[in-house]
Amino acid sequence: MSSVKLTEEDRKRLALKKKEQASKLSWNDGDGEGVGMRIVVLKQVFHPDDARAAYNFYEELHEEIEETMGKIGVFAYACV
C-alpha cells in the first residue's frame, strides 16, 4: 500500500471541502431564514391493522407526532 503525499495547498483544500460537506449535512440551519429546511419521514410508526381498528386513528396519530416533535424542538408542520 503506497501513501500519497499531499502538499500544504492540497491539505487546505481538502480541509475546506470537508468543512463544506459537514455544513451541508448538518442539521444546524445557521443564521439565514428559510435555509436548511429539513424534512423527516417517519416509517413503520404503526401497523395497518391499528389504523383499521380505530375510528379517529389518524387524528390521534397526528396529535401524538406533533406533541413528540414539540418536545424535541421547533417544527413548522406535521403531515400524516
For each residue, the residues with C-beta under 8 A, 3 or more apart:
1:
2:
3:
4:
5:
6: 10 11 14
7: 10 11
8: 11 12
9: 12 13
10: 6 7 13 14
11: 6 7 8 14 15
12: 8 9 15 16
13: 9 10 16 17
14: 6 10 11 17 18
15: 11 12 18 19
16: 12 13 19 20
17: 13 14 20 21
18: 14 15 21 22
19: 15 16 22 23
20: 16 17 23 24
21: 17 18 24 25
22: 18 19 25 26
23: 19 20 26
24: 20 21
25: 21 22
26: 22 23 36
27: 36 38
28: 36
29: 32 35 36
30: 35 36
31:
32: 29 35 36
33:
34: 37
35: 29 30 32
36: 26 27 28 29 30 32
37: 34
38: 27
39:
40:
41:
42: 45 65
43:
44:
45: 42 61 65
46: 50 51 57 61
47: 50 51
48: 51 52
49: 52 53
50: 46 47 53 54 57
51: 46 47 48 54 57 58
52: 48 49
53: 49 50 57
54: 50 51 57 60
55:
56: 59 60
57: 46 50 51 53 54 60 61
58: 51 61 62 80
59: 56 62 63
60: 54 56 57 63 64
61: 45 46 57 58 64 65 80
62: 58 59 65 66 78 80
63: 59 60 66 67
64: 60 61 67 68
65: 42 45 61 62 68 69 78 80
66: 62 63 69 70 75 78
67: 63 64 70 71
68: 64 65 71 72
69: 65 66 72 73 75 78
70: 66 67 75
71: 67 68
72: 68 69 75
73: 69
74:
75: 66 69 70 72 78
76:
77:
78: 62 65 66 69 75
79:
80: 58 61 62 65
